[in-house]
Amino acid sequence: MSARYLVTGGAGYVGSHLVATLLDRGDQVVVLDDLSTGHRGAVLPGATLVAGTINDAALLDSVLADGPWDAVFHFASLSIVGDSMRDPLGYLATNSGTGLRLIDACVRHAVRKFVLSSTAALFGSAGSEPISEDAAIDPGSPYGESKAMLERALYWAGMVHGLRSACLRYFNAAGADIAGRLGEDHTPESHLIPLVIDAALGRRAEVTVFGNDYPTPDGTCLRDYVHVADLADAHLRVLPLLDSASVRFNLGNGQGTSVLQVIGAVGRLSCRSVPHRIAGRRAGDPAVLIAASARITQATGWQPRFSDLDTIVRSAMAWRDAHPHGYRTVSGG
């Protein structure tokens, strides 16, 4: 028998890939998304899209009342570290406020399982690599702080109300649907790999490298890139664990890739030069963020299937090459 899930932010980048994975295995999916950063075209046929906001209490209650739900997946949030440094109170209010409303509504509607799209930004400059779940929570940005607040809220919702939760701390989501159905489309684009691809394709003048004086082999930041399809797989694998306990897992490949290495890979695979310039460091950026993901592997058997940088870049490049205007070439946005 198929399961039934609510996915908030399911028209966004990672959320839409989870929706596709759920549909592929025959589940029923309802997407709640205000389409402020998501796209109608990212919600594949077979899912039900409710265009609206978590802040609309009547709408949220109406959606959750149409249960039962096997789980709720929460992706809807603001997610740009640099923007959160410019508007810290706005980020905290938006992300924590909407998340708390959703958690409260789930408790009231007897939802038993909740999966949070969390972040490696919880750890700031953790001081040790790779970063395990035992590392100190010390967010280096209001974005990371907002996710830490929701993780604590879920802890108390579990302690008091029995809501079991999985908090999945992504490192750097990257790549695109291997079948070519979905990809990354932000306005403005903020993620490194699509920015570098666009520079290689001549769709932007250059890529800005924020800092080349970090304590890393080539002076640029090191990040742990994990394919978006592997992230979607992890969301499904944690669900059985919630039958007995709440869990917290870090999700990454366990290897660091520098900004200059990404630029080099895109240039090599596209056979084009990538114009770029060096600028000063960006506030809120740790030098190194690399995940230790042994715990989710031990608990669920999860292993990244698309872990190498070339596979990640090729999938992202295929999407952007086929969809030069993003989802506007699919359905008008």
C-alpha positions in Angstrom: 0.0 0.0 0.0 1.3 3.4 -0.9 2.1 6.0 1.8 0.9 9.6 1.9 3.1 12.5 2.6 3.0 16.3 2.9 6.1 18.2 1.6 6.4 21.9 2.4 8.6 23.7 0.0 8.2 20.7 -2.4 8.4 23.1 -5.4 12.0 24.1 -4.5 15.3 22.5 -5.3 15.8 19.7 -2.8 12.1 19.3 -2.0 11.2 18.7 -5.6 13.7 15.9 -5.9 12.3 14.3 -2.8 8.8 14.6 -4.3 10.0 12.9 -7.5 11.6 10.0 -5.5 8.3 9.5 -3.6 6.3 9.5 -6.8 8.7 7.1 -8.4 8.0 4.5 -5.7 4.2 5.0 -5.9 3.5 7.2 -2.9 0.9 9.9 -2.7 2.3 13.4 -2.3 0.8 16.8 -1.5 3.1 19.8 -1.9 2.5 23.0 0.1 4.5 25.8 -1.4 4.0 29.6 -1.7 6.1 29.6 -4.9 8.1 32.6 -3.7 11.3 30.7 -4.6 9.8 27.4 -5.9 8.3 26.6 -9.3 5.1 25.0 -10.5 7.1 23.2 -13.2 9.2 21.5 -10.5 6.2 19.7 -9.1 6.0 16.6 -11.3 2.6 15.2 -12.5 1.1 12.9 -9.9 1.7 15.2 -7.0 -1.0 17.6 -5.7 0.2 21.2 -5.4 -1.4 23.5 -2.9 -0.2 27.0 -3.6 -0.1 28.8 -0.3 1.9 29.6 2.8 2.4 27.9 6.2 1.6 31.3 7.7 -2.0 31.0 6.5 -3.3 29.2 9.6 -6.7 28.3 8.0 -5.1 26.8 4.9 -2.5 24.9 6.9 -5.2 23.4 9.2 -7.3 22.5 6.1 -4.4 20.7 4.5 -3.3 18.8 7.6 -6.9 17.9 8.5 -7.1 16.0 5.2 -5.1 13.2 6.7 -3.9 10.8 7.8 -0.3 11.6 6.9 2.6 9.0 7.1 5.0 11.9 7.6 5.5 15.6 7.0 8.7 16.8 5.3 9.6 20.4 5.9 11.8 22.2 3.3 10.1 25.6 3.1 12.6 28.3 4.4 14.9 31.1 3.4 18.3 29.6 2.8 21.0 32.0 1.7 23.7 32.5 4.3 24.8 35.9 2.9 21.3 37.3 3.0 20.8 36.1 6.6 23.9 38.2 7.6 22.3 41.3 6.0 18.9 40.6 7.6 19.4 38.5 10.6 16.1 39.2 12.4 14.1 38.7 9.2 15.7 35.3 8.7 15.2 34.2 12.3 11.5 35.4 12.3 10.7 33.8 9.0 12.4 30.4 9.3 11.7 29.8 13.0 8.2 31.3 12.8 7.0 29.3 9.9 8.6 26.1 11.3 7.1 26.5 14.7 3.7 27.1 13.2 4.0 23.9 11.2 5.3 21.8 14.1 2.4 23.1 16.3 -0.1 22.2 13.6 1.4 18.7 13.2 1.0 18.1 16.9 -2.6 19.3 16.8 -3.4 17.1 13.8 -1.7 14.0 15.3 1.1 13.7 12.8 3.6 11.2 14.2 6.7 11.7 12.0 8.4 15.0 10.9 11.6 15.3 8.8 13.4 18.6 8.9 15.6 19.9 6.1 18.4 21.2 8.3 21.9 22.3 7.5 25.7 22.1 8.2 25.5 25.8 8.9 24.6 24.7 12.5 28.3 24.1 13.1 29.9 27.4 12.0 33.6 26.9 12.2 33.5 23.6 13.9 37.3 23.3 14.4 37.5 19.6 13.4 37.0 17.7 10.2 35.0 15.8 9.3 32.2 17.1 11.4 30.2 14.6 13.4 26.8 14.9 15.0 28.6 15.4 18.3 30.2 18.7 17.2 29.2 21.7 19.1 26.2 23.6 17.7 27.6 27.1 17.1 26.0 28.6 14.0 28.1 31.1 12.1 25.0 32.8 10.5 21.4 33.6 11.4 20.4 31.1 8.8 22.1 28.3 10.7 20.7 29.7 14.0 17.2 29.5 12.6 17.6 25.8 11.9 19.1 25.2 15.3 16.0 26.8 16.8 13.8 24.4 14.9 15.9 21.4 15.9 15.4 22.4 19.6 11.6 23.0 19.0 11.4 19.4 17.5 13.2 18.1 20.6 10.6 19.5 22.9 7.7 18.5 20.6 9.0 15.0 20.9 9.5 15.1 24.6 6.1 16.6 25.4 3.9 15.5 22.6 5.6 12.4 21.1 6.3 13.9 17.7 9.2 11.9 16.3 11.6 13.8 14.1 14.6 13.4 11.8 16.8 16.4 11.5 19.0 16.0 8.4 22.0 18.4 8.3 22.9 18.8 4.6 26.3 19.9 3.7 26.2 21.3 0.1 23.3 20.0 -2.0 24.4 19.8 -5.6 23.6 18.3 -9.0 20.3 17.5 -10.7 17.9 14.7 -11.3 19.8 12.0 -13.2 16.8 11.5 -15.5 16.9 15.2 -16.4 13.4 16.0 -15.1 14.5 18.5 -12.4 17.3 20.8 -11.6 18.4 23.9 -9.8 16.7 27.2 -10.6 17.1 30.1 -8.1 16.5 33.8 -8.7 19.0 35.1 -8.1 21.2 32.0 -8.2 23.4 31.7 -5.2 24.9 28.2 -5.4 28.4 27.8 -6.7 28.1 25.0 -9.2 25.3 26.5 -11.3 27.0 29.9 -11.1 30.2 28.4 -12.5 28.3 26.5 -15.2 26.6 29.7 -16.3 29.9 31.5 -16.5 31.3 28.7 -18.7 28.2 28.9 -20.9 28.5 32.7 -21.2 25.3 33.4 -19.4 27.1 35.5 -16.8 30.2 37.6 -17.1 32.2 35.8 -14.3 32.2 34.0 -11.1 33.2 35.7 -7.9 35.5 33.7 -5.6 35.0 35.0 -2.1 38.4 34.7 -0.5 41.6 32.9 -1.5 43.4 33.3 1.8 41.7 30.5 3.8 43.9 27.8 5.5 43.1 25.3 2.8 45.3 23.8 0.1 44.5 26.4 -2.6 43.3 29.2 -0.3 39.6 28.8 -1.2 36.8 27.4 0.9 36.3 23.6 1.0 32.8 22.2 0.9 31.3 18.7 1.0 29.1 18.4 -2.1 26.3 15.7 -1.9 24.1 14.9 -4.9 20.5 16.0 -4.5 19.3 12.5 -5.4 21.3 11.0 -2.6 19.7 13.5 -0.2 16.3 12.5 -1.3 17.2 8.8 -0.7 18.4 9.7 2.8 15.0 11.2 3.6 13.2 8.0 2.8 15.7 5.8 4.7 15.2 7.6 8.0 11.4 7.1 8.1 11.5 3.6 9.6 13.7 4.8 12.4 11.0 7.2 13.5 8.9 4.2 14.6 10.9 4.1 17.8 13.0 7.3 18.2 13.9 10.7 16.9 17.3 11.0 15.0 19.8 13.6 14.0 22.2 12.9 11.1 24.8 14.8 9.0 24.7 14.2 5.3 27.7 14.5 3.0 30.3 12.7 1.0 33.0 13.1 3.6 35.4 14.8 1.2 36.2 18.5 0.6 36.1 20.2 -2.7 37.5 23.7 -3.1 35.9 26.6 -5.1 38.8 26.5 -7.5 38.4 22.7 -7.9 34.8 23.2 -8.9 35.8 25.9 -11.4 38.4 23.5 -12.8 36.0 20.6 -13.1 33.4 22.7 -14.9 36.0 24.0 -17.3 37.3 20.6 -18.0 33.9 18.9 -18.6 32.5 21.8 -20.7 35.8 22.3 -22.6 35.4 26.0 -21.9 37.2 28.5 -19.8 35.4 29.8 -16.7 36.0 33.6 -16.1 36.3 34.3 -12.4 37.7 37.0 -10.1 39.0 36.9 -6.5 37.1 39.1 -4.0 37.3 39.4 -0.2 35.9 36.8 2.2 32.1 36.7 2.6 30.7 37.1 6.1 29.5 33.8 7.6 31.6 31.5 5.5 33.7 28.9 7.4 36.9 27.8 5.7 36.0 24.1 5.7 32.7 22.1 6.1 33.1 18.4 5.6 30.6 15.8 7.0 31.1 12.6 8.9 28.1 10.6 7.8 28.9 7.2 9.3 26.0 7.3 11.7 23.3 7.4 9.0 25.2 4.7 7.1 25.3 2.5 10.1 21.6 3.1 11.0 20.1 2.9 7.5 22.7 1.6 5.0 22.6 5.0 3.2 25.6 5.5 0.9 25.9 8.4 -1.6 25.5 6.8 -5.1 26.6 9.9 -7.1 29.4 11.1 -4.9 32.1 12.0 -7.4 32.4 15.7 -8.5 32.3 14.9 -12.2 28.9 13.1 -11.9 27.5 16.0 -9.8 28.7 18.6 -12.3 27.6 16.6 -15.4 24.1 16.2 -14.1 23.9 19.9 -13.2 25.4 20.9 -16.5 22.9 18.7 -18.5 20.0 20.4 -16.7 21.2 24.0 -17.2 22.1 23.3 -20.8 18.6 21.9 -21.6 16.8 24.5 -19.5 18.6 27.8 -20.2 15.8 29.8 -18.6 15.1 27.2 -15.8 11.5 26.1 -15.3 10.2 28.9 -17.5 11.1 26.7 -20.4 8.9 24.0 -18.9 5.8 25.6 -17.6 6.1 29.4 -17.3 7.8 29.2 -13.9 
